[in-house]
Amino acid sequence: MTTFNWFKYSSPPAFYPVAGRLVPWFFAASAALAAAGTYIGFFVAPTDAQQGEAYRIIYIHVAAAWMSMFLYLVMAFWAGVGLAFNTRLSSMMASAIAPTGALMTFIALWTGSLWGKPTWGTWWVWDARLTSELILLFLYLGFISLQASIDDPRRADKAGAVLALVGVVNVPIIYFSVQWWNTLHQGASVSLTKSPSMAATMLAGMLVFALAFWMYSIAASLMRVRAIILERERNAAWASQVREAPS
């Protein structure tokens, strides 16, 4: 019986072609799920009794907010693995995830302000959850900027890993902020310990959108890590062959 050697793909030259083959599949899954989520959320789900049609931005807002926190934890995990074991691909993955995480955080903040205007009467309040989510965006941008400011990739990876690991403390603050402080932000509509506080079609649309954003994040990160691998391995013979190969 043959066993599959996962550690083989921890090498950048081995992971590069695999990532290339996976990217189109994840992009296709993202597009299909986004189309399904749009149909469910905007044409099937009922109108909210209190917020009217304005609530429908929840499908994008909540999915982006979930991904902003999840991607930060994944980024910090890979950065920590790279720092602890000095593995090149782990640090490259952390660098590849950061821009998509920052994008999701920006989308969450932007759609949150659009949602806040009709429901709260203002674009922005210094609510505990909004403020901690804004700090998350600064952490992403700080991670990207810190790595870009250091010429040596290995030193940049280590410095970025320290910042990413320190910033992890902000993620539970975002999640539990509505429980720890008095805020305008509504509590969680989905919980592992109790039944959802929304209609089944509303929940379905939100979960499908979350899966769409997840698939997109994987595809974008894989595409970006391929570029990072080529940049850092540009002096290797295999990378030169890839660059010279016809597309």
Secondary structure, DSSP 8 states (H G I E B T S, - for coil): -----GGGGGSHHHHHHHHHHHHHHHHHHHHHHHHHHHHIIIIIS--BTTTBGGGGGHHHHHHHHHHHHHHHHHHHHHHHHHHHH--HHHHHHHHHHHHHHHHHHHHHHHHHHHHHHHHHSSS----HHHHHHHHHHHHHHHHHHHHHH-SSHHHHHHHHHHHHHHHTTHHHHHHHHHHHS--SS---S--SSS--SS-HHHHHHHHHHHHHHHHHHHHHHHHHHHHHHHHHTTTSHHHHHHHHS--
